[in-house]
Amino acid sequence: MILAGKDKGKTGKVLQVFPEKQRASIEGLNLLIKHLRPRREGEKGQRIEFPSPLNMSNVMLVCTKCGKPTRVSYQISETAGGDGKKTKVRVCKKCKQVID
């Protein structure tokens, strides 16, 4: 879910994450239009829409269980196989359920 900007309140699927720049690109949101000149004579120019990356501070994860935007906490849990392996899982702060 987007928290700020022209698409505030809308939700979408994350396409790409750029951790070094603290940015994320979301499908169908924060669209920018790029105009391309015609390459040959007689050809028409084009308008290309593409999702522009936005700052991670303006994006929040939506819980799959309760459907609300939430912060994420982490827990270390044992795997179901009983082999003693431990994994780090994300947990919803509102409903306390594991997020897949």
C-alpha positions in Angstrom: 0.0 0.0 0.0 1.2 3.5 -0.8 1.2 6.0 2.1 2.0 9.2 0.3 1.9 10.9 -3.1 -0.6 10.9 -6.0 -1.5 7.2 -5.6 -2.0 7.4 -1.8 -4.1 4.5 -0.5 -3.8 2.2 -3.5 -2.2 -1.2 -3.4 -0.2 -3.1 -5.9 2.4 -5.9 -6.4 6.0 -5.0 -5.9 8.0 -5.5 -9.1 11.5 -4.5 -8.1 13.3 -3.4 -4.9 16.4 -1.3 -4.9 17.8 -1.7 -1.3 20.9 0.5 -1.9 18.7 3.4 -3.0 15.8 2.6 -0.5 13.3 2.5 -3.4 10.6 0.1 -4.7 8.8 -0.1 -8.0 5.1 -1.1 -7.8 3.0 -2.5 -10.7 0.6 -0.1 -12.2 1.2 2.7 -9.6 3.3 5.9 -9.7 3.3 5.8 -13.5 5.4 8.3 -15.5 5.1 9.0 -19.2 8.2 9.1 -21.4 7.9 10.6 -24.9 10.0 9.0 -27.6 10.9 10.7 -30.8 10.3 8.9 -34.1 13.4 7.1 -35.3 12.6 7.2 -39.1 10.9 9.7 -41.3 7.1 8.9 -41.6 7.1 7.0 -38.3 5.1 8.3 -35.3 6.5 9.1 -31.9 5.4 7.1 -28.8 4.3 7.7 -25.3 5.6 5.0 -22.9 4.1 4.6 -19.4 6.3 3.0 -16.8 6.2 2.6 -13.0 8.7 4.9 -11.4 10.4 3.7 -8.1 9.3 5.4 -5.0 10.8 5.7 -1.5 10.4 2.7 0.8 9.2 5.0 3.6 6.1 5.6 1.5 5.2 1.9 1.1 3.7 -0.4 3.7 3.1 -4.2 3.6 -0.5 -5.4 3.6 -1.1 -8.5 5.7 -2.4 -11.5 3.8 -4.5 -12.7 6.8 -6.2 -9.6 8.1 -5.9 -7.5 4.9 -4.7 -4.4 6.8 -1.5 -2.4 6.2 0.9 -3.3 8.9 4.4 -3.1 10.2 6.4 -6.3 10.3 8.2 -8.0 13.2 10.4 -11.1 13.0 10.4 -14.3 14.9 12.6 -17.3 14.8 10.6 -20.5 14.6 11.4 -24.2 14.1 10.5 -25.9 10.8 7.6 -28.3 10.7 9.9 -31.2 9.8 11.1 -31.5 13.4 14.8 -31.6 12.3 15.8 -28.8 14.6 16.3 -26.2 11.8 15.3 -22.7 12.7 14.0 -20.1 10.2 13.3 -16.4 10.5 9.7 -15.5 9.6 7.8 -12.2 9.2 4.9 -11.6 11.6 2.0 -9.1 11.3 2.0 -6.6 14.2 -1.8 -6.4 14.2 -3.0 -9.9 14.0 0.2 -11.7 15.1 0.0 -14.2 12.2 2.9 -15.3 10.1 3.1 -13.5 6.7 4.1 -15.8 3.8 
